[in-house]
Amino acid sequence: MEVVIVDLNGFEIKVTDLDGAIEQSEIMKEFRHDPPRLHDERKHAYWLDLYQKLIQLKSERNGYVIDQVTGKLIKLTPMISGSGEIKRFNYGGD
């Protein structure tokens, strides 16, 4: 399944392999030159942002959200009305 995310520069990126994109961005966010080069920090920020967006997307697809304060995953539990409709989501434990 293809999804589109917006990168740090405002460009749309089409993702066709979410797990592969997560793996690549995880590697790239840790890459540094030795000795350091002028744009290393900007590239780190780019790949970190992309990685976080991809992880959040995957988490939401699996019924979780990422707590913005702690960084922990929180399970979303749907609250169903008597007619079977989802009324809201409760934030569950771990």
Backbone as a ProteinNet text record, in pm:
[ID]
protein_1_A
[PRIMARY]
MEVVIVDLNGFEIKVTDLDGAIEQSEIMKEFRHDPPRLHDERKHAYWLDLYQKLIQLKSERNGYVIDQVTGKLIKLTPMISGSGEIKRFNYGGD
[TERTIARY]
84.1	0	89.3	55.4	132.4	73.5	160.2	118.7	207.4	160.8	237.1	258.8	384.5	415.1	485.9	485.7	551	681	791.1	920.6	944.5	1057.1	1091.4	1097.9	1122.1	1130.4	997.5	892	759.7	729.6	817.8	795.9	722.2	635	563.4	653.1	658.8	736.2	638.2	640.3	555.9	630.8	563.8	622.7	543.6	613.7	547.9	585.8	692.8	739	768	667.5	680	792.6	800.9	906.7	1045.5	1058.6	1185.2	1223.7	1124.9	1150.6	1192.3	1131.1	1169.5	1312.8	1344.9	1479.9	1584.7	1556	1650.6	1666.8	1555.5	1565	1631.1	1613.8	1679.6	1831.8	1878.5	2022.4	2072.6	1999.6	2045.6	2046.4	1954	1949.7	2071.8	2139.7	2258.4	2388.5	2380.7	2500.7	2569.3	2698.5	2780.1	2911.8	2966.6	3099.3	3204.5	3320.8	3433.6	3554.5	3593.4	3545.4	3409.4	3337.3	3205.8	3211.6	3104.1	3092.3	2983.8	2984.7	2898.5	2749.6	2698.2	2553.3	2510.9	2598.4	2563.7	2442.2	2437.6	2326.6	2194	2197.9	2074.6	2025.1	2118	2079.7	2027.7	2089.7	2041.7	1898.4	1870.8	1736.3	1634.7	1674.3	1585.7	1549	1650	1625.4	1555.2	1583.9	1515.4	1367.3	1336.2	1197.6	1124.1	1187.6	1127.3	1104.4	1203.2	1192.8	1075.6	1065.1	957.5	819.7	807.6	679.8	643.4	742	717.1	677.7	747	714.4	574	539.4	406.2	299.7	324.9	231.6	210.7	319.6	309.1	235.1	264.4	198.7	49.5	9.6	-132.4	-203.8	-137.3	-196.1	-218.7	-137.7	-149.2	-233.9	-302.1	-392.1	-325.1	-211.1	-138.8	-113.7	-90.8	-39.5	86	168.6	290.6	266.9	285.9	272.8	381.4	341.7	436.6	530.2	495.4	580.4	679.4	628.8	714.1	774.6	713.1	759.4	713	632.5	584.2	461.3	442.4	323.9	204.6	90.1	-33.3	-136.7	-195.6	-296.3	-426.6	-484.4	-614.6	-721.7	-819.2	-928.1	-1057.3	-1123	-1246.6	-1360.4	-1434.2	-1555.2	-1672.7	-1746.3	-1853.2	-1988.2	-2068.8	-2203.1	-2295	-2416.4	-2513.8	-2546.6	-2532.4	-2562.9	-2442.4	-2329.2	-2211	-2115.3	-2144.2	-2056.6	-1947.5	-1831.1	-1723	-1753.7	-1767.8	-1797.4	-1669.8	-1567.5	-1440.4	-1338	-1215.7	-1110.4	-1063	-1046.8	-986	-837.8	-757.7	-615.2	-592.4	-545.1	-523.1	-383.6	-351.6	-219.8	-111.4	-12.6	103	57.1
-117.2	0	124.3	218.6	341.8	449.5	521.6	635.8	753.2	871.7	993.5	1065.8	1102.4	1184.8	1310.3	1413.4	1539.2	1548.8	1568.8	1574.7	1711.1	1726.5	1848.7	1971.6	1949.3	2059.1	2089.1	2016.4	2039.9	1961.1	1869.2	1787.3	1658.9	1615.4	1490.4	1373.1	1272.8	1152.6	1035.2	961.5	842.8	724.6	655.3	539.2	416.6	322.3	198.9	80.3	93.2	-11.9	53.7	55.9	127.2	71.1	-60.5	-119.8	-89.9	-95.7	-63.9	82.1	171.3	313.8	342.9	273.7	290.2	243.9	129.3	75	170.5	222.7	313.6	443.4	501.6	628.5	609.2	491.6	463.2	461.5	403.5	401.4	541.9	613.5	745.2	850.3	838.5	939	930	817	799.1	823.3	845.7	863.1	996.5	991.8	1112.1	1094.3	1203.5	1201.1	1211.5	1158.3	1171.8	1217.6	1340.3	1443.9	1500.6	1562.4	1618.8	1719.6	1723.3	1817.7	1918.8	2024.6	2140.2	2105.2	2018.9	1994.1	1868.5	1808.3	1685.1	1703.2	1811.2	1831.2	1851.9	1922.9	1944.7	1812.4	1730.8	1599.7	1509.3	1516.9	1438.1	1478.2	1608.1	1656.2	1608.4	1609.4	1564.3	1417.8	1332.6	1189.1	1153	1223.8	1200.4	1233.3	1346.4	1385.7	1282.1	1237.4	1137.2	1006.2	964	842	851.2	962.4	978.6	975.3	1036.9	1035.7	894.1	820.3	683.1	593	606.7	527.8	561.5	688.7	729.1	670.7	674.5	618.1	468.7	396.9	252.7	225.3	302.9	285.2	308.6	414.6	445.1	335.2	279	168.8	46.9	31	-83.5	-53.2	63.3	97	163.5	226.9	295.7	440.6	523.6	658.1	673.1	768.1	793.1	911.8	890.5	998.5	1101.6	1226	1329.6	1371.9	1341.6	1377.4	1265.9	1143.3	1032.6	954.5	964.9	888.1	742.9	705.4	568	546.6	420.6	384.6	369	418.8	408.8	340.9	235.4	159.8	238.1	247.6	310.4	202.9	222.6	127.9	196.3	147	213	192.2	297.7	291.9	281.8	171.9	143.5	181.3	249	285.7	164.7	177.7	69.3	28.5	122.2	91.7	35.8	19.5	-39	62.3	190.8	294.3	328.7	364.1	409.1	551.7	570.9	703.6	784.5	719	784.5	677.4	719.3	627.7	659.6	556.5	571.5	538.4	609.5	580.9	480.1	361.5	255.9	256.4	153.9	140.3	119	36.8	14.5	-40.4
0	0	0	-82	-92.7	-2.6	68.3	148.4	111.9	141	114.2	245.5	271.5	388	338.3	419.4	384.2	462.3	390	457	520.6	584.8	658.1	567	438.3	341.7	274.2	313.2	257.5	131.2	93.1	-25.3	11	-80.6	-60.3	-99.2	-12.7	-36	-43.3	-155.4	-168	-108.2	-17	50.6	8.5	-54.7	-98.2	-9.5	67.1	157.8	292.9	379.6	506.2	592.3	605.5	687.8	630	497.4	433.3	451.5	444.6	463.7	607.5	702.6	843	863.1	806.1	819.7	759.6	640.6	575.9	654.6	698.3	771.4	907.4	968.6	1096.6	1079.4	969.8	941.8	911.2	826.3	781.5	892.6	988	1095.2	1186.4	1185.6	1269.1	1193.1	1062.1	981	1010.9	1028.8	1049.6	975.1	924.9	864.9	974.7	947	1039.8	959.1	972.4	1063.1	1018.9	1111.7	1080.6	965.7	889.5	777.8	807.2	727.6	749.1	763.3	680	677.6	752.3	830.4	901.3	993.6	1068.2	1162.9	1090.7	979.2	902.4	843.9	793.2	739.9	850.4	968.2	1082.3	1116.8	1122.5	1154.3	1050.8	923.2	815.3	834.1	849.6	860.6	991.1	1098.8	1225.8	1212.5	1149.3	1127.9	1043.6	936.4	849.3	925.6	1001.2	1081.6	1180	1249.5	1347.5	1281.2	1164.7	1093	1047.2	1000.6	955.9	1072.3	1185	1304.7	1353.3	1352	1395.7	1302.3	1173	1076.3	1100	1119	1143.5	1275.1	1377.2	1506.4	1495.6	1426.5	1411.3	1333.5	1234.7	1158.6	1245.9	1348.2	1438.4	1561.7	1561.6	1670.9	1789.7	1767.5	1874.1	1834.2	1933.8	1911.9	1997.4	1962.1	2037.8	2130.1	2260.5	2357.8	2329	2304.5	2264.5	2377.5	2500.5	2614.2	2646.5	2658.2	2700.6	2584.5	2466.2	2351.9	2353.6	2452.6	2463.4	2375.6	2334.5	2258.4	2351.5	2307.6	2384.7	2295.8	2345.5	2269.9	2265	2145.2	2128.8	2137.9	2224.5	2241.2	2198.6	2093.4	2049.4	2149.2	2174.4	2256.2	2159.4	2165.9	2070.9	2131.2	2051.9	2097.5	2086.7	2136.2	2130.2	1986.8	1893	1752.7	1678	1749.7	1687.7	1626.5	1640.9	1586.6	1687.4	1635.6	1723.6	1768.1	1900.4	1954.5	1975.3	2027.3	2057.3	2087.7	2105.2	2141.4	2281.3	2363.8	2495.7	2484.1	2558.2	2563.1	2674.4	2634.8	2730.7	2786.9	2863.4	2925.4	2823	2859.2	2773.4	2641.5
[MASK]
++++++++++++++++++++++++++++++++++++++++++++++++++++++++++++++++++++++++++++++++++++++++++++++

